[in-house]
Amino acid sequence: MAKKITKTAVEEAAVEVMEQHIIETPKVEIPKKPQTPKWEIKDRVYHLKGKTPLSSLIKGSNIYYFDEEKGYERELKYCSNQRTCFVDEMVGDQRLEHIIFRNGTLVVPKNKTVLQKLLSIYHPMKDVIYEEDKPVLKAANEVAWIELEIEALNAAQNLDIDMAEAVMRVELGSKVSEMSSKELKRDLLLYAKRNPRLFLELANDDNVQLRNFGIKATELNIIKLSSDQRHFMWGSNDRKLMTVPFDEHPYSALAQWFKTDEGMEVYTNIEKQLS
């Protein structure tokens, strides 16, 4: 006997078919427009870079700023009676005002927002002939520099004597050979404090130690550098070891050569003579 299909069963089946054919429209996320940083109302100080004359006048008119949003250059002018430094936004007469640095410094009070924005954002000479004094950024830079000094001094303290000699030879040359270990350690710590970034680069450079190794071998006449600085030879029999590539420093080239198979054999031989 055939099964009776009720109306309700038919409706449920139809709804199920419709649900299977419904395609959800994918949601498209609209990217948020980056917000312009809020302008902080405060007194601002600007300093000339380089020499600081008693007074210096910088251009306050006939200057231009490329507006990326509008897609063209806009003329700038500092006028004491206007609420903007953009000429195309000015209304009425324009009373031009001079921008003068006294003893290399210009203090702009918080109520002169137009001049502050001109100097801090739009002026083409910003960070070229003058810069804004930013205490927070200055403090952050000073902290980073002090931390770099500490890192360099710690590295210098733990450096073995051979590597210390290699690093200081870059700075002092052959004078290093005449220094005592205490003098070498002192100058190494002073150098690390004075030039921490360069010191760390040298301390982590394998070639620096190999250069020093080659220089020491030359000073002791174990190997020789030809008068034209084009060839390294054995000091005992003048047999050529290597040719210095054109436009390369002889000892830098020697350091690289020590890493080759032939160079490693010579390095081992020299090391035995130095020990």
C-alpha positions, 0 to 999 in steps of 0.5 A: 500500500502506497505511503500517503504524503501529507502536505506538511511533509511536502512543505518541509521538503521544499524548504530544505531544497530552498535552503540548500540553494541559498548562497550566502553573500560574502561580507566585504570588509571596508578598510578603515581610513587611517586616522590623522594623529591628533595635533597636540596643543603645546609650546614647541621649540625649534633649533637650527642645524649646524652653525648658529648665527645670532639671527637667521631668517627662514622663508615664510612665503613662496614655498610649497608642500605636495598634498598627497590627498589633493594630488598637487603642490600647494603654496605656503605662506605664514601670515599673522592674520590668517588661520591657515598657512595654505594660500588657497584657504586664506580669506581677506588680506594677507599680513606676512610675518617673518620667521626668525631664529635667535641664537639658533633657536625659535620658541613658538608658544601654543597659541601660534598653531599655524606657525607650529604646523607650518614648521612641524609638518609642511615646511620643506626645510624641516629636518634640513636646516632646522629640526623640532626639539622632541624631548621624548624622542631624544630621551628614547635615542639616549636610552638606546645609545646608553644600552648600546654602550653597555652592550659594547663595554660588556663585549669588550670586557669579555674579549680575549687578548688576540681579538682585542688586539685585532680590533684595536689594530683597526683603530691604532695600526702597528702601534698595537704591537708595542702596547702592554695588555693593560694599555690594550684593555684600557684603549679597548674599553675606551674605544667601545664606549666612544664607538659602540656600534662600530666596535660591535661590528668589528668584534663580530667580524671574523675577517678582523681577526684574520687580518690581524693574524696576517699583519702579525705574520708580516711584522715577524717576517714570516710572510712578506708583502711585495713593494707594489702590494700585489703579492704575498710571499714566504719570508724565508724564500720569497715563494709567492703565496697569493696575488692581491685582487685589483682594488682590494686592501692587501690584508682584507684579501689575505683574510679571505684567502686564509678561508680557502683550502690552500690558505688554510694550510698556510694559516696552520703553518704560520700559526705553528711558527707564531706559537 
